[in-house]
Amino acid sequence: MDGALLLQQIVNGLVLGSSYALVALGFTLVLGTLDLLNFAHGETIMVGAFAALVSLTVLDLPLLLTFVVAAAIGALVAAIVYVVSIRFVNKTYWAAPALSAVGIGLLLQTGATRIFGTNQREVPDPLRSAQFSVDGVTISVSQVLIIAVTLAIMFALHLLLIRTRIGKAIRAVAESVTAAALLGVNVERTIAITLIISGILAGIAAVLTSFAYTTITPFIGLNLLLKGMTGMIIGGLGNVYGAMAGGVIVGLLETFTVGYWSATYQDVIVYGVMIAVLMFRPAGIFGAKIRKRA
Amino acid sequence: MRNVSKRPTRIEPRSLARHWMLRAVSLLAAVPLLGLAPGIAAAQGKEIKIGVVLSVDGPWGSYGKKAFRGVRLAAEDVNKAGGINGMMIKLVEYDNHANAREVPNIIRRLATSDNVVAIIGPFTSGEGEVGFPVANQLKVPIVAPATAKGGIMKGNRPWAFRTVMPDDENTAPTIRHVVKQRSIKSVVIFMDVKDAVSNYMGSKFWPALFDELGVKHETVTFQSNAPSVAAQVSKVKSIAPDAVVLASASGDAAKVAIELRRNGVTAQLLGSGGLFGEEFVKSGGAAVEGAITAAQYWRENPDPKVQALVKSIEGRTGEKLVLHEAYSYDVVLALRDAIVKSGVTGKPEDLDKDRERISGALDGLEISGASGYHRIEPKTGEVFRPIMQATVKGGDWQVEVIQATKGN
């Protein structure tokens, strides 16, 4: 086996896995803390990716501002999801907000196809030319950035949930909506803030995944969501570190399957591992135990 | 890609909100979209109904949009010229929303409820594979303008036809020429395993062709709409071939080309006729410069009839006439000629006979339309078009005729 190619594929897998981990982090934040399935999360990332594309190619914004714009757009879409799919939807029927979010996702995808068309759009990567080689392995600065930002976001999210007032409120709502409300937590505001944080994560993920994927289309959202969810299930439902690890595992599995075998089997391998995890460790590799929400 | 037609039809709603509302209500169901061009809707008197099943959604949506427009423009032109034997074309349009499973239902509805004399579509080979058998069973002529997968007409005769040459027949002469000219010794076939045409081309056609030519070949695979192809590109880089064959739909091929170039792979890019179109060049940008494919359409064809039609269509749309729009335009002309030639009456009581007449007349029909000369072969339902080589130069396709007529 070619050693340099093997190392290159590990880098490719880590970058791809990081992009899935970013999706899983946003999704798991909402699921783990609020027990809500936000199926519009993938499309939120897609919208953020197009915001990044417009920022870089039409508005000619610098990279940092592109992150700000994409994060703001992600937060805005998440706020809309909150208002349309959660705030005024009867939550006693658990599937209602989830199905409503699916509807929003479809609307976002259709809107994007009407505005941007269905063609692949190349996303210019301002950092792509900055790259270095180690033992025949080429690594670009943007690849390092993707991995580093994903790790940073994971730690930031952990700190937010453990150390901040809003984090405590989110955890309180996660434990029991009724108890949190009795203790003076503004439940609706907490849910809205959680959604908006996941939207900001989606925006940041959008910029980074655009660089990782080279091109984007209005159809990337569903694929990303599925892979992110798979990572989340493998890593551990509702667990920030589990989501990160699960995303990376999915990325590595896919990369090695297509790199050394065939793309025909990539879904068989990834979803096969997911089914095995669900059978033998239902809470995920890094999950603690399945808890029942009060 | 925006449709700038000055005469929008109801399939391209005037506002996004209206379309979203429609989507939300229909929830992916195929919706009859009453796609009558205003000029046609206003037509009075005897009508002849032609069904259309295409899609403006999904990965092929931008092509589907152009195909719909080509059909409408042709119907408009035929009606303006007095219709067919005094009958005005009435299009009954359905959008299957890129869902192949909807195609059989739509064809059934067109044949048994809308009572059309013939059907135009569907768009993709996957849709053709499930749609053609239904049309054949219901004995209604169906003419597809874009289903390029080899062998899919077999078993669906005598009612199924197509006006695009199968990718394999069209591509082989061009690639033989290029391999010889450029002394290509090794290739990597970059194959999409999910797309029906690409899978057939990548696993059957290309390996057989390169075996015949004595060219060393390896295959790497990916799935259409895969977010990343970095792993496959790293593998290609380690192989360092003379050429890379892009066996996928044009959007995905453009993505692969960009990733190859970004990673310093400078191999010659090759493709089948399926890549020849504006999306590949538009999406691929500088990365696809120099790419060579087979071609079945030549907008700059010096034939005065072609140029007159190109000018007329582009004058109304404000956009360059592309393959799928020209092919779809010509399918209407083919049906017009078949209807005239076979003496279709258009009477409800003659519907079955009319369908039989059209099917019979399409066999061996020669058409000179916006896409140039082509001939529907007798008995097979296949088409012959001149074989051409296309190269991306300066961000556009440059076309060169390799074989003008069959047997050359």
Chai-1 contact restraints between the chains, C-beta under 6 A:
chainA,res_idxA,chainB,res_idxB,connection_type,confidence,min_distance_angstrom,max_distance_angstrom,comment,restraint_id
A,D2,B,S238,contact,1.0,0.0,6.0,A-B,restraint_1
A,L5,B,S238,contact,1.0,0.0,6.0,A-B,restraint_2
A,Q8,B,S234,contact,1.0,0.0,6.0,A-B,restraint_3
A,Q9,B,A231,contact,1.0,0.0,6.0,A-B,restraint_4
A,N12,B,A230,contact,1.0,0.0,6.0,A-B,restraint_5
A,N12,B,A231,contact,1.0,0.0,6.0,A-B,restraint_6
A,N12,B,S234,contact,1.0,0.0,6.0,A-B,restraint_7
A,L16,B,S228,contact,1.0,0.0,6.0,A-B,restraint_8
A,L107,B,W20,contact,1.0,0.0,6.0,A-B,restraint_9
A,T110,B,R23,contact,1.0,0.0,6.0,A-B,restraint_10
A,G111,B,L16,contact,1.0,0.0,6.0,A-B,restraint_11
A,R114,B,L16,contact,1.0,0.0,6.0,A-B,restraint_12
A,G117,B,M1,contact,1.0,0.0,6.0,A-B,restraint_13
A,G117,B,S62,contact,1.0,0.0,6.0,A-B,restraint_14
A,T118,B,P59,contact,1.0,0.0,6.0,A-B,restraint_15
A,T118,B,G61,contact,1.0,0.0,6.0,A-B,restraint_16
A,T118,B,S62,contact,1.0,0.0,6.0,A-B,restraint_17
A,N119,B,S62,contact,1.0,0.0,6.0,A-B,restraint_18
A,N119,B,G251,contact,1.0,0.0,6.0,A-B,restraint_19
A,N119,B,E279,contact,1.0,0.0,6.0,A-B,restraint_20
A,N119,B,S283,contact,1.0,0.0,6.0,A-B,restraint_21
A,Q120,B,G251,contact,1.0,0.0,6.0,A-B,restraint_22
A,Q120,B,A254,contact,1.0,0.0,6.0,A-B,restraint_23
A,Q120,B,K255,contact,1.0,0.0,6.0,A-B,restraint_24
A,Q120,B,S283,contact,1.0,0.0,6.0,A-B,restraint_25
A,E122,B,I258,contact,1.0,0.0,6.0,A-B,restraint_26
A,Y213,B,P227,contact,1.0,0.0,6.0,A-B,restraint_27
A,Y213,B,S228,contact,1.0,0.0,6.0,A-B,restraint_28
A,T214,B,I258,contact,1.0,0.0,6.0,A-B,restraint_29
A,T214,B,E259,contact,1.0,0.0,6.0,A-B,restraint_30
A,T215,B,K255,contact,1.0,0.0,6.0,A-B,restraint_31
A,F219,B,N225,contact,1.0,0.0,6.0,A-B,restraint_32
A,I220,B,P227,contact,1.0,0.0,6.0,A-B,restraint_33
A,N223,B,P227,contact,1.0,0.0,6.0,A-B,restraint_34
A,T255,B,A231,contact,1.0,0.0,6.0,A-B,restraint_35
A,V258,B,A231,contact,1.0,0.0,6.0,A-B,restraint_36
A,V258,B,Q232,contact,1.0,0.0,6.0,A-B,restraint_37
A,G259,B,A231,contact,1.0,0.0,6.0,A-B,restraint_38
A,G259,B,K235,contact,1.0,0.0,6.0,A-B,restraint_39
A,S262,B,T221,contact,1.0,0.0,6.0,A-B,restraint_40
A,A263,B,V193,contact,1.0,0.0,6.0,A-B,restraint_41
A,A263,B,T221,contact,1.0,0.0,6.0,A-B,restraint_42
A,A263,B,F222,contact,1.0,0.0,6.0,A-B,restraint_43
A,A263,B,Q223,contact,1.0,0.0,6.0,A-B,restraint_44
A,T264,B,V193,contact,1.0,0.0,6.0,A-B,restraint_45
